[in-house]
């Protein structure tokens, strides 16, 4: 089965469905650019609760240090459980099951969600002691079928599950397609 929409694997230009060559750079359109895989995945979202209140309470350099620690620790946990990770400002989006299929993607994501909360709680103790501010992370999970497509800007892109709406538009490395 193929996904709707076609883009050049070289320059990323959106192409008409019957294109044989890119009308921007002239590169031949390959069959891989035309095909897509349906995969079962679980997406984990983790972000800092009331990050703007923290920003108002500490200086900019300290805020950078706190946020960097949160996202790096969260990403390390997600990687440990086999996720592909993207940064979303004050948090992360982790995909379990794409591009490499994982039979236990939902279980891994649940374990990662708990571990991210535990890791953040350890950091929150340090932040409360040093800065007198509360640091919390909220974590959400969503499982479903997606369309995984090759993308010029990223190795793989994923489409949103049909049951999900309102995805964050800042995920510039992931090509989202209606599934």
N, C-alpha and C positions, 0 to 999 in steps of 0.2 A: 504494500500500500504506500502511496506517496502523499506528502504533505502539499497543501496548496501554497503557492508562492515559490519563486525561484530566485536565487541570488548567485552572483558570480563568486566563485571560490577564490579568485585573485583579488578583486577590488571591493567586493561586497555589494555592488550595484544590484538593485531589485530588477528582475527581468520578466518579460512576458512568458507565460507558461510554455510556449512552443519554441523558445529560443534555442539556437544551436551554437551561437557565439554571443559573447558579451557585447552590447551595443555601446559600452564606454571604453573598455580596454582591448577588446577583440579576442580575448582568450576563449577557446572552445569550452562549451558547457559540457561537463562530464556527467555520466550517469549517477555518480555519487552525489552530485549537487542536486539531482532530481529526486533522489530517493530519501526516505526517512524511515526510522525505526520507531515502533511503539514500545515503550518500556514502562514497567511499574517502578515508581520511585517514591521516596519520602523526602520532602523538603522541610528542613528545620530553619526557623527564623529565630534569631536571638538579638535583642537590642536593649540598650540601657534605658531603664525607667527614669523619666524626668531628667533627661540629660541636660536640658536647658537650665534647670535649677542648679545642677552641679556646675555648669559653665558660669552662672552668675555668682557662685560662691567661692570659686578658686580663680587664680590667675591663669592666663592662657597657656603658659608653658606647663603648669601642673595639670591642666585639663588635657593637654596633648598626651602627657605621660599616663594619666589614668585611662583615657580612651584607648590608647595604644595597648596598654596592658590587657584591658578587657577584650579587645578584638583579637589580639595575638593569642591569649590564653584560650579563648573560645575556639578559634580556628585550629589550634593545636589539638584540642580535644576532638573536634569534628574529624580532623585528619586521622587521628588515632583510631577512629571507628570506621574509616574508609570513605569519607565524604569528599566531594569536590566543593571547595569553599570560595565564595565571593564576599567581598567587603561591602557593607551598605551604610557607610557613614559611622554611626554609633553602634554598629552591630555586624552580624554576618548572616548570610544565607548559605546553607550547606545542603547539597543534594546527595542523597544516598541512592545508588542504583543507576547512575548515568555519569559518565559515559560507560563505565563498567557495570554490568548487571550484577546485582547482589540479591540473592534469594531472601536473605534476612534483613533487607533494607530498613523495614519499619522497626524491627527490634534494635538494630544498631542505632537508629535515630533516637529511639527512646533512651537507650543507655547514654548516648551523647548528650541529650537534653538534661538528664539528671547530673551528669558529670560537669556540664557547663555551669549549672546552678551551684554545685559544690565548689568548683574552682572560683567562681565569682564571689561566693560567700567568704572564702579565704582572703581574697583581695579586698572585699568590703571591710573586713576587720582592720586591715592596714590603712585603708582610706579614711575610715571613721576616726582612727587614732590620730592620723597625721592632719586631716583636713576638717574633721567634725561635720562631714556630710554623709548621707546615706547613699550607698551604691547598691542598686538592684538590677537584675537582668530578667526580662520576661522572655520566655521561650515558647514558641508555637510549632506544631507539626502538622503537615498535610500530606496524605498519601493518595496516590492515584496514578492513572495511566497518562503518559505524556508522549509527545512526538519529539524524538531526539534527532536533530538534523545537523549535518556538517555546516559550519559557519566560517566565513572569511575572517571574522574578528575574534573568534574563539575556536578552540578545538571542537567543542560540541555546544549545541544550544538545546534548550528544552522548552517545550510548550507547556502552558499551564494546564493543570487538570481541569476538566470540563466543569467541575463543581466549585471552582475557585474564581473569585472576581476581585478586582482591586489590587492587582499586583503592583509593586513599587516600580516606577518608571526608571529609576536610577540604575538598574542592573544592565549596564551597557554592554557587557560581554556575553549576555545570554539573549539569543533570539527567541522571543516568545511568539508562539503561533497558536491560534485557536485550535483546539483538538477535537 
